Amino acid sequence: MTRESVRPKKFTGYHAAAMIVAFFAVVVAVNMMMARFAVSTFSGTLVDNSYVASQSYNKWLEESRKQQAHGWTASQVTRLEDKVAMTVRIADDSALQDAEITATAEHPVGRADPITLHFVQDRTGTYISRDILPEGRWKLRITIMHRGNKMALAQDVF
């Protein structure tokens, strides 16, 4: 066989159509995958009306300063099977005793109703929820009350 006898294959309209269909199939598949990730991980809006929220900004700053003055530090909330636990420390690094801790667990995309959690302190100073928190990702809005002082914080639990 000589080089002159080998004829290159023709590029036909079917080849062009197949390439265009394959290209757009890949683009659509990637877009659908990215849309699914965006919808499943987006936690929603922080505030519904930013102007109304801005009216409370100075009040929020003052509350934050008061919280910092308490000298309390809260640990990251951790899962204990179907419950959650956290510790709160005071300025001398000892556990905050006899605090009243409640939390509202909200599903980040609103797929479940909010759940109210009440915490009780164990003998080590750790606060453990009395209520069950289902599996999944939750946003906890935690309120800690102790002798008229208040601390509010938000944490994610996975």
N, C-alpha and C positions, 0 to 999 in steps of 0.2 A: 504494500500500500504506500503510495507516494503522498506527499503533502498536498498536492493539487487535487487528489481524488477525495480527500476528506472535506466534506462541506459543513460549515457551521450550521447549527440549528437556527431556525428563524424565530424571531421574537414576534409573537402574534398578539392580537387584541386580547385573546384569552389570558395570555401571560400578564399583560398590563392590568386587566380587570382583576385577576387574582392578587396581584401585588397591592392594588388600591384597596380591595376588600380586606386583605390581611392587615394592612396598615391601620385602617379605621377600626377593625376589630380589636387590635391592641390598644388603640387610643380609648375606645369605649370601655374596655375591660379595666384599664388603669383608672379612668375617671370614676367608674362605679366603685372600685375598691377604695379610692380616696374619699368618695362621698360617704361610704359606709363607715370608714374610720372617723370622719369628721362628725357624723351624727352620733356615733356610739361613744365618743369621748368628750363632746362639747358639754360643758356643765351649765349652760344657760347664761342669762344675763346677770350681772352683779346687782344692778339697780334698774328698776323699770323706767324711772324718770331722773335723769342726771341733774336737771335743774333743781328739783325738789330735794334730792340728796345733797346737793351743794349747800343748801340752806342749813343743814345740820352738821356741816364739816367742822366748824369751830367747837361745837358741843362734843363731837367725837374725839377731837384732839384733847380736850380737857379731861374727858373720861379716860383716855389712854394715859395721860400724865398721872392721874389718880391711881390707876392700876399699877403703874411702874413704881409709885411711891410705897405701895404695900410691900414690895420686895419679894413677891411670890414668883415662883417659876413652875410651870406645869410641864410635865414630861409629854412626849408624844404618846397618844392613845394607842394601845396595843390590843390585839385580839387574844382572848382566852377562850378557845373553842367558840361557843355561841354568845359570849359576853365580851365586854371590853373593859380595860383597866387603865388607870393613870395614877401618877403620883404628883402631889403638889408640895413644893418645898418653900420654906420661908427663908429669910435672909441668912440665918445661921446654918442653913443646909439641913435642918431637921424637917420632918414631915409636918405639914399643916394638919392639926388635929381638929376633929369635930366640925368640919366644913359641910355645908349642904351643897352638893353638886348635882345639877341636872343637865341634860343635853337633849337637843332635838336632832335626830338623825334624819337627814333629807337625802333622797336619792338624787345624784347629780343631774340626771336627765328627767326626773319626775316620773319614773316608771313605777314608783311605789309611794304610798301615803307616808307622810312623816311619822316617825316613831319617837315617843318621849322615853328617855332613859333616866332612871334615878340611880344614884351611886351610894354605896355603903362602904365604910372604911373597914379594912381587915386589921389584924393585929400588927402587921408590918408597916401600916401607914398608907398602904395602897388603896385607892378607891376603885371598887369593882361594881359594874352595873348590875342591878337586880334584874333588869329586863333583858330579854334576848334581842340581839341584833342579827338579822339574817345575813347570809353570805353576800359578798359583793362589795362594791365601792359605795361609801356613804360619806356625806359631809356632815360633821358634827358641829353644832353651835352650842358651846358649853358655857354654863353660868356657874361660877363658884361664889358662894356667899359664906362669909365668916365674920361674926360680930359686927354686922352692919357694913362691912366692906364687901365690895363686889369686883369680880374679874370676869370678863367675857372674852372668849376666844373661839376660833374656828379651826378645826383640823379635819383632814381627810383620813378615812380608815379604809383599808383595802381588804 
